[in-house]
Amino acid sequence: MLSQLLENNRRWAEGKLKEDSRFFERLSNVQRPEYLWIGCSDSRVPANVIVGLQPGEVFVHRNVGNIVVHTDMNCLSVIQFAVEVLKVKHIIVCGHYGCGGVQAALSSKEYGLIDNWLRNIKEIYKENKNELQSIKDDSAKIDRLCELNIIKQVQNVCHTTIVQNAWQRGENLNVHGWIYNIKDGLLHDLKISVSGQDSLEEIFKMKL
């Protein structure tokens, strides 16, 4: 099966060169994406593909449940590189309906090491317990928690000193929350977009 992947790659590269003989030459020279995508690791949600962008047009960070934790040096390093070096204009936090990580967080079952990671989603459930407990349909409850998780992670991105520093420098940086529906392949804007510190609660505003 691995040899098939290598063959697929060869055919893909040949196809790209037939479409554009200088494609890889340009791609290897510089990386200038306007977007940072923070998404779920789910294999059914490939960032470039679902938004119709080419390699080099979107910088990507993915983890289980599309979570942004302020102690996660991996995620913070990606955000810093995207904002300060690549100068992206948009950070998109994109989860998806029916997320397995969210389903697991709603369960009391032990899954192992990942339980420590999913505690972040359990906290979001706790913060929105009344709303979520009023939803009787399990599938609808999971999907609503998926949305609430994205909203929380957008806030977490905005609370970083990286993003707030960029705003204080006057940079045009916007943070958005989207969700993807695997069942029909469509993205949905959750109508949460933040472009400056004015939208943040006072306790989270940093004077840098």
Salt bridges, closest charged atoms under 4 A:
GLU7 OE2 - ARG10 NH2 2.33
GLU7 OE2 - ARG11 NE 3.11
GLU14 OE2 - ARG10 NH1 2.53
GLU19 OE1 - LYS16 NZ 3.98
ASP20 OD2 - ARG26 NH2 2.28
GLU25 OE2 - ARG22 NH2 3.35
ASP42 OD2 - ARG44 NH2 2.71
ASP42 OD2 - HIS96 NE2 3.62
GLU127 OE2 - LYS152 NZ 3.74
GLU131 OE2 - ARG144 NE 2.52
GLU147 OE1 - ARG144 NH1 2.94
GLU171 OE2 - LYS87 NZ 3.57
GLU171 OE2 - ARG169 NE 2.80
GLU202 OE1 - LYS205 NZ 3.39
